[in-house]
């Protein structure tokens, strides 16, 4: 890659040279998280510590544009600090109300006596973030950012929990990268995935000292989406998109108007995994880009495709799913690919009217495609151009459609980031909510775009239909996502199946090896304000009544989230609160039963609890339990689950 030699040079040469100016130290409000910014022989660096333990060793800062090399010959003039206080409310993230407090440091950087950029740091008690602000050079008002040298050098002994980035134009209908690959867990450093680095977010374990999660936020149509590249041993750095993404459409480098600010690079740190699971850094650092056009509401829905596939997308079956959603008290039905051909616009309008009579709205699937892959599913050619898109959205508004699910993006170039933003902006004009699939990681979009709901960006539920291997690994993946993917953004997974098999006859196809209680637990474990569950109408009679009753009542929006226990890929136990009701859930992917005595301060002594639990044969049941002062002893068998609900 273009910047490899420069990055090696900074690592091997820059940090060993004498300091030319006293280093600047930035402290979090509680003083436990610190960043040290330094300049050595013209090279800018930073170091991050938490509780006096180094989590990021001296690592390079800087970038190169086509008009300025801001990687060398730099001097640090000052780092002016202020305290940032922000309070905001969001229904679509893991915590409804957030009080954000951080130390902001604007580090003014000069070159040849000229103010060339600022490196802006935000340091809160659990998160560190930085971005660059670039300035014009004489009469130059536009630039191309050719690469960043933003680095992350890990302490020796750090282990990794990473998702390899796919090469472009591969997989189904040449739609990769679709950000749907499995994580490598508890791995050593010095690897580079499948040769193209790793998809954000990226989790690291600093020996027995704690954890850190690296990601980015604030990316919109003014920049590219980035990934993490391993350059050598314990050194990682920011990577731009691959040239082949989106069938070669668009540049791999962002074009910016000066002055310009880059997206935030984020580092969440904790001695335990609590800070990782509970962080709100992705939304803390951004602001809304426009006002909501209406009061958007959220909730549960059903979805025929995950069980019935393409053939289920017909008028009669979708009407049956509307009836099913109505019986469950669900808000919506997601009508998937090929509806325009197999149902048609006129009959879809009839379905929408029928749904409204039942109190059920519709989400409609669309292909994002212009020219970037071979995906044949329709409707296509409706979302990639403004004129066609707005005409389609007017039709949806006229027929009371709730929202859209747009699929098959396959790239992180600036042109694709602009498409995401254009779809969201236009959809808001017509009062439509937006879900993305076959797509990149959301980067603070819940707050930036008020009508944004969630993104897939994960190895999601359709893979459970397509291969038994995905079913066999379901618990492992479920015990991973709360610590990595779902920690930084809403995740549209489409799971919680109660069929024994992923087929409409419930007697063939891939076999679910997880329990019914596991399915209930993931309804809480996976955070998204709109959830289209993999339930089927037959579950009204063939699933346990206690499971159906739970799925009727479980919320999809949360006021608070707390980590209780777990380890990525092995097991997880966490709690979410909706209103005054707490849900404590867990799943186990380990080879042996997880047995714990849980101290649950959200429940008072003598509180009446509903407990959904599995025996060793994964036969679930619901019992009433009284919470005792010494806590609650629980057991979660392999592939099983746990749900505890305050009454």
Secondary structure, 3 states (H helix, E strand, C coil): CCCHHHHHHHHHCHHHCCECCCCEEEECCCCCEEEEEEEECCEEEEEEEECCEEEEEEEEECEEECCCEECCCEEEEEEEEEEEEEEEECCCCCCCEEEEEEEEEEEEEEECCEEEEEEEEEECCCEEEEEEEECCECCECEEEEEEECCEEEECCCCEEEEEECCCCCCCHHHCCCCCCCCEEEEECCCCCCCCCCEEEEEEEECCCCCEEEEEEECCCCCCCCCEEEEEECCEEEEECCCCCHHHHCCCCCCEEECCEECCEEEEEEECCCHHHHHCCHHHHCCCCCCCCCCCCCCEEEEECHHHHCHHHCCHHHHHHHHHHHHHHCCCEEEECCCHHHHCCHHHHHHHHHHHHHHCCEEEEEEECCCCCCCCCCCCCCCCCCHHHHHHHHHHHHHCCCCEEEEECCCCCCHHHHHHHHHHHHHHHHCCCEEEECCCCCCCCHHHHCCCEEEECCCCCCHHHHHCHHHHHCHHHHHHHHCCCHHHHCCECCCCCCCCCECCCCCCCCCECCCCHHHHHHHHHHCCCCEEEECCCCCHHHHCCHHHHHHHHHCCCCCCEEEEEEEECCCEEEEEEEECCEEEEEEEECCCCCEEEEECCCCCCCCCEEEEEEECCCCCEEEEEEECCCCCEEEEECCCCEEEEEEC
